[in-house]
Amino acid sequence: MYYKLGKQIQNQLNANTFFFCLYAIVAACSTYAFMYGFRKPIAVGLYQDTAWLGLSLKTLYLTAQILGYALSKFIGIKVISELQSHGRAKATLALVLFAWFALFGFAVCPAPWSAAFMLFNGLPLGMVWGIVFSYLEGRRVTEILAAGLCTSFILASGIVKTVASILLIDYHVSEIWMPFVTASLFLPFLCVSVWMLDQLPPPNQDDIDQRCKRVPMNKTSRKELLKLLGLGITMLIFGYILLTILRDLRDSFAADVWQATGLSGAPALFTLTELPIALVVLVIIALLKLVKNNHTAMIINHILICLGFVITLISSLAYEHNKIDPIIWMIFNGIGLYLAYVPFTTSLFERLIATFNRPANVGFLTYLADSFGYLGTVGVMVYQSVNHHTIDWNIFLRELSYFTGIVGSILTLLSLSFFLYKEQQSDNNQDKAIA
């Protein structure tokens, strides 16, 4: 029955581009969004009762989870870059179920030893993005699909935290059991969305002609790509590290930020502030589909990233000088943050690979950036907790936005200059070969 249904869906997807886009967005977006139900509930609890070795319990739990997530990204540099198309659905479900059992362990194990289970929770989940995006990359409509997918990690975090907050406030679920109960609610929906995603047909010949074929990468092909573009990629990664730190701290400690501004106790706030962010970024990234030329699209991606850094900086300055209120600040800070962040995980590396037409895949570059980004988050969280027992996350987030906005915009412009130089150098070499 399921096999026949899958064949019928695939035939419809191959026959109708609009239906394909709509179906792919729903399947990919829901898969990644429901995965957040296994990762983000821990951020809602305050866990203020006790501390361990100078760390608050919340920081200890989040640090352990993000450390596991970072390790997953380092492992993914090899695993995701070498990913084959068969077995992806089973792999996704196995990873998520492992994280689910880890949340059960977190609930039954006493503190602070329960932090070990948060590490086990983060360890498999870092692989999910690479698997999901492997279904979408290398297509003529990748920007549209990626724009839909990007809404999942903007909106999903707010939705999950809203659900988790309702469980805490309205249903009086304890902070310890809340992550497991939240994940359990999302599990059946995730199983359905993974099956839907696995019905997507592979890129057709027109996709390959426009975006070049995406292939698994071995050690040699990874080295060759880094030898050609390594300096520019390194500058991008440093900017991405700053974005990841800002994004994850803003996301993980949103409850603390609202508490510092006197706006805590409203679960819907988590979702309402992220909705306009998702809509703005969704429209902008989707419009990149209109740009056929990969060279031009690569430049536009860099410009959008730089603009995002600038918006993050300016909005924080306006908030510090009382020009905007906390809610407006969080919205514009988020727009700038995600305008810079989303291209890294969707269209930037997609167009970079197509511009230089090298045997590669987006998963390798994304996981290379992600691994160092999450490692940076762990370092900042530990440093802040050890050196400052009481942190005003409102002030810290604002100051981090200043540094991220200034340094990130400079690095982005430098990386663009490097890629333009390498592209010109490549064109000159081709002209000499023809002559």
LINURDA-V291179 format. One record per residue. N is the residue number from 0. RES is the residue in three letters. SS is DSSP state (~ for helix, > for strand, _ for the rest). PHI is phi as a letter, one per 40 degrees, with the letter a starting at -180 (999 if undefined). PSI is psi in whole degrees, -180 to 180 (NA if undefined). Layout:
# LINURDA-V291179
N;RES;SS;PHI;PSI  N;RES;SS;PHI;PSI
This chain:
# LINURDA-V291179
0;MET;_;999;-52  1;TYR;~;c;-33  2;TYR;~;c;-46  3;LYS;~;c;-42  4;LEU;~;c;-41  5;GLY;~;c;-41  6;LYS;~;c;-40  7;GLN;~;c;-42  8;ILE;~;c;-44  9;GLN;~;c;-39  10;ASN;~;c;-41  11;GLN;~;c;-39  12;LEU;~;c;-39  13;ASN;~;c;-26  14;ALA;~;c;-21  15;ASN;_;b;113  16;THR;~;c;-40  17;PHE;~;c;-45  18;PHE;~;c;-38  19;PHE;~;c;-48  20;CYS;~;c;-47  21;LEU;~;c;-47  22;TYR;~;c;-46  23;ALA;~;c;-40  24;ILE;~;c;-47  25;VAL;~;c;-47  26;ALA;~;c;-48  27;ALA;~;c;-44  28;CYS;~;c;-45  29;SER;~;c;-38  30;THR;~;d;-50  31;TYR;~;c;-36  32;ALA;~;c;-44  33;PHE;~;c;-29  34;MET;~;d;-34  35;TYR;~;c;-25  36;GLY;~;c;-16  37;PHE;~;c;-14  38;ARG;~;b;-41  39;LYS;_;c;-15  40;PRO;~;d;-31  41;ILE;~;d;-26  42;ALA;~;c;-18  43;VAL;_;c;-37  44;GLY;_;c;149  45;LEU;_;c;-31  46;TYR;_;f;54  47;GLN;_;c;-5  48;ASP;_;c;-46  49;THR;_;b;172  50;ALA;>;b;164  51;TRP;>;a;122  52;LEU;_;f;41  53;GLY;_;g;-5  54;LEU;>;b;137  55;SER;>;c;154  56;LEU;~;c;-38  57;LYS;~;c;-44  58;THR;~;c;-38  59;LEU;~;c;-46  60;TYR;~;c;-47  61;LEU;~;c;-38  62;THR;~;c;-43  63;ALA;~;c;-43  64;GLN;~;c;-45  65;ILE;~;c;-33  66;LEU;~;c;-44  67;GLY;~;c;-40  68;TYR;~;c;-41  69;ALA;~;c;-43  70;LEU;~;c;-39  71;SER;~;c;-38  72;LYS;~;c;-40  73;PHE;~;c;-43  74;ILE;~;c;-36  75;GLY;~;c;-21  76;ILE;~;d;-41  77;LYS;~;c;-50  78;VAL;~;c;-48  79;ILE;_;c;-37  80;SER;_;c;-26  81;GLU;_;b;10  82;LEU;_;c;131  83;GLN;_;c;161  84;SER;_;c;-27  85;HIS;_;c;145  86;GLY;_;g;9  87;ARG;~;c;-39  88;ALA;~;c;-46  89;LYS;~;c;-39  90;ALA;~;c;-42  91;THR;~;c;-48  92;LEU;~;c;-39  93;ALA;~;c;-41  94;LEU;~;c;-45  95;VAL;~;c;-40  96;LEU;~;c;-38  97;PHE;~;c;-44  98;ALA;~;c;-36  99;TRP;~;c;-46  100;PHE;~;c;-32  101;ALA;~;c;-36  102;LEU;~;c;-33  103;PHE;~;c;-43  104;GLY;~;c;-38  105;PHE;~;c;-39  106;ALA;~;c;-34  107;VAL;~;c;-16  108;CYS;_;c;136  109;PRO;_;c;152  110;ALA;_;c;150  111;PRO;_;c;3  112;TRP;_;c;-19  113;SER;_;c;-18  114;ALA;~;c;-29  115;ALA;~;c;-35  116;PHE;~;c;-25  117;MET;~;c;-32  118;LEU;~;c;-45  119;PHE;~;c;-29  120;ASN;~;c;-43  121;GLY;~;c;-28  122;LEU;~;d;-46  123;PRO;~;c;-28  124;LEU;~;c;-25  125;GLY;_;c;-17  126;MET;_;c;-19  127;VAL;~;c;-41  128;TRP;~;d;-47  129;GLY;~;c;-39  130;ILE;~;c;-45  131;VAL;~;c;-46  132;PHE;~;c;-24  133;SER;~;c;-25  134;TYR;_;c;-21  135;LEU;_;b;-25  136;GLU;_;c;162  137;GLY;_;g;26  138;ARG;_;b;156  139;ARG;_;c;-26  140;VAL;_;b;22  141;THR;~;d;-39  142;GLU;~;c;-41  143;ILE;~;c;-45  144;LEU;~;c;-42  145;ALA;~;c;-36  146;ALA;~;c;-41  147;GLY;~;c;-42  148;LEU;~;c;-36  149;CYS;~;c;-27  150;THR;~;c;-25  151;SER;~;c;-45  152;PHE;~;c;-4  153;ILE;~;c;-52  154;LEU;~;c;-38  155;ALA;~;d;-40  156;SER;~;c;-44  157;GLY;~;c;-41  158;ILE;~;c;-46  159;VAL;~;c;-43  160;LYS;~;c;-30  161;THR;~;c;-47  162;VAL;~;c;-45  163;ALA;~;c;-40  164;SER;~;c;-39  165;ILE;~;c;-40  166;LEU;~;c;-39  167;LEU;~;c;-48  168;ILE;~;c;-47  169;ASP;_;c;-33  170;TYR;_;b;1  171;HIS;_;f;34  172;VAL;_;c;136  173;SER;_;c;156  174;GLU;~;c;-31  175;ILE;~;c;-40  176;TRP;~;c;-17  177;MET;~;d;-44  178;PRO;~;c;-42  179;PHE;~;c;-42  180;VAL;~;c;-43  181;THR;~;d;-48  182;ALA;~;c;-39  183;SER;~;c;-35  184;LEU;~;c;-33  185;PHE;~;c;-17  186;LEU;~;d;-51  187;PRO;~;c;-36  188;PHE;~;c;-36  189;LEU;~;c;-40  190;CYS;~;d;-42  191;VAL;~;c;-45  192;SER;~;c;-35  193;VAL;~;c;-43  194;TRP;~;c;-43  195;MET;~;c;-45  196;LEU;~;c;-36  197;ASP;_;c;-9  198;GLN;_;c;-7  199;LEU;_;c;132  200;PRO;_;c;158  201;PRO;_;c;165  202;PRO;_;d;141  203;ASN;_;c;-176  204;GLN;~;c;-38  205;ASP;~;c;-40  206;ASP;~;c;-46  207;ILE;~;c;-39  208;ASP;~;c;-36  209;GLN;~;c;-35  210;ARG;~;b;0  211;CYS;_;g;150  212;LYS;_;c;137  213;ARG;_;c;126  214;VAL;_;b;155  215;PRO;_;c;144  216;MET;_;b;133  217;ASN;_;c;-177  218;LYS;~;c;-40  219;THR;~;c;-46  220;SER;~;c;-32  221;ARG;~;c;-43  222;LYS;~;c;-41  223;GLU;~;c;-41  224;LEU;~;c;-43  225;LEU;~;c;-33  226;LYS;~;c;-38  227;LEU;~;c;-45  228;LEU;~;b;12  229;GLY;~;d;-42  230;LEU;~;c;-46  231;GLY;~;c;-41  232;ILE;~;c;-39  233;THR;~;c;-44  234;MET;~;c;-40  235;LEU;~;c;-41  236;ILE;~;c;-39  237;PHE;~;c;-41  238;GLY;~;c;-38  239;TYR;~;c;-34  240;ILE;~;d;-45  241;LEU;~;c;-42  242;LEU;~;c;-42  243;THR;~;c;-42  244;ILE;~;c;-49  245;LEU;~;c;-45  246;ARG;~;c;-47  247;ASP;~;c;-38  248;LEU;~;c;-39  249;ARG;~;c;-40  250;ASP;~;c;-47  251;SER;~;c;-31  252;PHE;_;b;27  253;ALA;~;d;-40  254;ALA;~;c;-38  255;ASP;~;c;-36  256;VAL;~;c;-47  257;TRP;~;c;-35  258;GLN;~;c;-40  259;ALA;~;c;-28  260;THR;_;c;0  261;GLY;_;g;19  262;LEU;_;b;24  263;SER;_;c;167  264;GLY;_;g;10  265;ALA;_;b;95  266;PRO;_;d;-37  267;ALA;~;c;-20  268;LEU;~;c;-34  269;PHE;~;c;-39  270;THR;~;c;-43  271;LEU;~;c;-35  272;THR;~;c;-24  273;GLU;~;c;-21  274;LEU;~;c;-51  275;PRO;~;c;-31  276;ILE;~;c;-48  277;ALA;~;c;-42  278;LEU;~;c;-45  279;VAL;~;c;-50  280;VAL;~;c;-39  281;LEU;~;d;-49  282;VAL;~;c;-45  283;ILE;~;c;-47  284;ILE;~;c;-39  285;ALA;~;c;-34  286;LEU;~;c;-19  287;LEU;~;c;-19  288;LYS;~;d;-29  289;LEU;~;c;-18  290;VAL;_;c;108  291;LYS;_;c;-37  292;ASN;_;c;123  293;ASN;~;c;-36  294;HIS;~;c;-48  295;THR;~;c;-42  296;ALA;~;c;-37  297;MET;~;c;-42  298;ILE;~;c;-45  299;ILE;~;c;-39  300;ASN;~;d;-44  301;HIS;~;c;-40  302;ILE;~;c;-43  303;LEU;~;c;-42  304;ILE;~;c;-45  305;CYS;~;c;-42  306;LEU;~;c;-40  307;GLY;~;c;-45  308;PHE;~;d;-43  309;VAL;~;c;-42  310;ILE;~;c;-41  311;THR;~;d;-43  312;LEU;~;c;-50  313;ILE;~;c;-41  314;SER;~;c;-37  315;SER;~;c;-37  316;LEU;~;c;-42  317;ALA;~;c;-39  318;TYR;~;c;-42  319;GLU;~;c;-35  320;HIS;_;c;20  321;ASN;_;g;31  322;LYS;_;c;-23  323;ILE;_;b;157  324;ASP;_;c;172  325;PRO;~;d;-38  326;ILE;~;c;-46  327;ILE;~;c;-40  328;TRP;~;c;-47  329;MET;~;c;-34  330;ILE;~;c;-51  331;PHE;~;c;-35  332;ASN;~;c;-41  333;GLY;~;c;-39  334;ILE;~;c;-47  335;GLY;~;c;-45  336;LEU;~;d;-51  337;TYR;~;c;-26  338;LEU;~;c;-33  339;ALA;~;c;-36  340;TYR;~;c;-44  341;VAL;~;c;-43  342;PRO;~;d;-32  343;PHE;~;c;-39  344;THR;~;c;1  345;THR;_;b;-75  346;SER;_;b;-24  347;LEU;~;c;-57  348;PHE;~;c;-31  349;GLU;~;d;-49  350;ARG;~;c;-29  351;LEU;~;c;-45  352;ILE;~;c;-44  353;ALA;~;c;-35  354;THR;~;c;-45  355;PHE;~;c;-6  356;ASN;_;f;54  357;ARG;_;b;151  358;PRO;_;c;105  359;ALA;_;a;180  360;ASN;_;a;158  361;VAL;~;c;-33  362;GLY;~;d;-42  363;PHE;~;c;-51  364;LEU;~;c;-38  365;THR;~;c;-44  366;TYR;~;c;-28  367;LEU;~;c;-44  368;ALA;~;c;-45  369;ASP;~;c;-40  370;SER;~;c;-46  371;PHE;~;c;-31  372;GLY;~;c;-48  373;TYR;~;c;-29  374;LEU;~;c;-38  375;GLY;~;c;-38  376;THR;~;c;-45  377;VAL;~;d;-46  378;GLY;~;c;-44  379;VAL;~;c;-42  380;MET;~;c;-44  381;VAL;~;c;-44  382;TYR;~;c;-47  383;GLN;~;c;-41  384;SER;~;c;-38  385;VAL;~;c;-37  386;ASN;~;c;-18  387;HIS;_;b;104  388;HIS;_;c;-34  389;THR;_;b;117  390;ILE;_;b;131  391;ASP;_;c;100  392;TRP;~;c;-22  393;ASN;~;c;-51  394;ILE;~;c;-43  395;PHE;~;c;-43  396;LEU;~;c;-38  397;ARG;~;c;-45  398;GLU;~;c;-37  399;LEU;~;c;-35  400;SER;~;c;-37  401;TYR;~;c;-52  402;PHE;~;c;-44  403;THR;~;c;-43  404;GLY;~;c;-42  405;ILE;~;c;-55  406;VAL;~;c;-42  407;GLY;~;c;-42  408;SER;~;c;-38  409;ILE;~;c;-46  410;LEU;~;c;-37  411;THR;~;c;-43  412;LEU;~;c;-37  413;LEU;~;c;-41  414;SER;~;c;-39  415;LEU;~;c;-44  416;SER;~;d;-40  417;PHE;~;c;-47  418;PHE;~;c;-37  419;LEU;~;c;-40  420;TYR;~;c;-45  421;LYS;~;c;-36  422;GLU;~;c;-42  423;GLN;~;c;-40  424;GLN;~;c;-41  425;SER;~;c;-42  426;ASP;~;c;-41  427;ASN;~;c;-41  428;ASN;~;c;-39  429;GLN;~;c;-39  430;ASP;~;c;-42  431;LYS;~;c;-39  432;ALA;~;c;-38  433;ILE;~;c;-41  434;ALA;_;c;NA
